[in-house]
Amino acid sequence: MADRSDRGPLEPRVRILLGRTVAKHRRQAGLTGHELGAAVGMSQSKISRLESGRANVTPREIGKLASALGIPESELRRVLDEPTDRDRNSHQDPAPGLVSQQDRIAQIESSMTAMREFSPNFVVGLLQTSEYARAVVASVRALLHENADPEDETVLQLVATRMARQRILADDGKRFHFIMAEAVLSNRICPPAQMLAQLQRIGEVSARHANVTIALVPLAVPWPFSSPNFMVYDDSHILVDLPNFVLSGGLDVALYRRLFEIIEKSATTDINPILDKYIDMYYDLARPRRD
């Protein structure tokens, strides 16, 4: 196995690449996450987090995974020997605006105590799986007339940063309230199997984190306003898409806080029946067809 015992924890981008490699070989081997976990001494939930780039692993665990799945040494080296953020020069980044935007959001999130976000089109960033995030980032880069290939270096870097930001959900000192339109669940931005994983991720976060409230605005409920995606951080900042910009004025923050409260009245936190409807749909769409 590629020796990385002296390198410390995996960087977010390397975790993403390793997770995709493990998922690919697991599917090729015809194993479920539970079966792979049993073979290497990990829980199914850790396998799921690993494949989505949200779990760190030790060199010994990497060795067990590689052995169980038959991952070639050369392929494993390519993943683990990826240049780290420290190795890259800033002038190599073709999308400094998007990268600096992620850094700015992370800085605001680190200091805030309460976050409210409404999204009418996409799953909110802190709930996204890595595959869903890749599709979203690629679509934004296409809008900006940049390289929209999901395998592009900058796409992977931005996705890794987004995955790293999700660790903040485990901070019980912070409160998160996410509202999404039900249409978000049917917006098939990636293949059915990946959409299925995304919906399961939403359900898992809702069940696991007491400091996270997730609500959906059902399709049948009239919309009080047409609104873009926006985030309210405490009572000091808001961020509105697209393009992203931060406002700090008290009047602006109060306006969007009021807008969030109005939308909240149309939303329901009883999300499981709605999630189950779309999970069944994506299960059916992901099932192999016989001609």
Secondary structure, DSSP 8 states (H G I E B T S, - for coil): ----TTS-S--HHHHHHHHHHHHHHHHHTT--HHHHHHHHT--HHHHHHHHTT-----HHHHHHHHHHHT--HHHHHHHHTS--GGGS-GGG-S-HHHHHHHHHHHHHHHH-SEEEEEESSS--GGG--HHHHHHHHHHHHHHTTS---TTSHHHHHHHHHHHHHGGGGG-TTSEEEEEEETHHHH---S-HHHHHHHHHHHHHHHHH-TTEEEEEE-TTS--SS----EEEETTTEEEETTTTEEE--HHHHHHHHHHHHHHHHH-BS--HHHHHHHHHHHHHHHS----
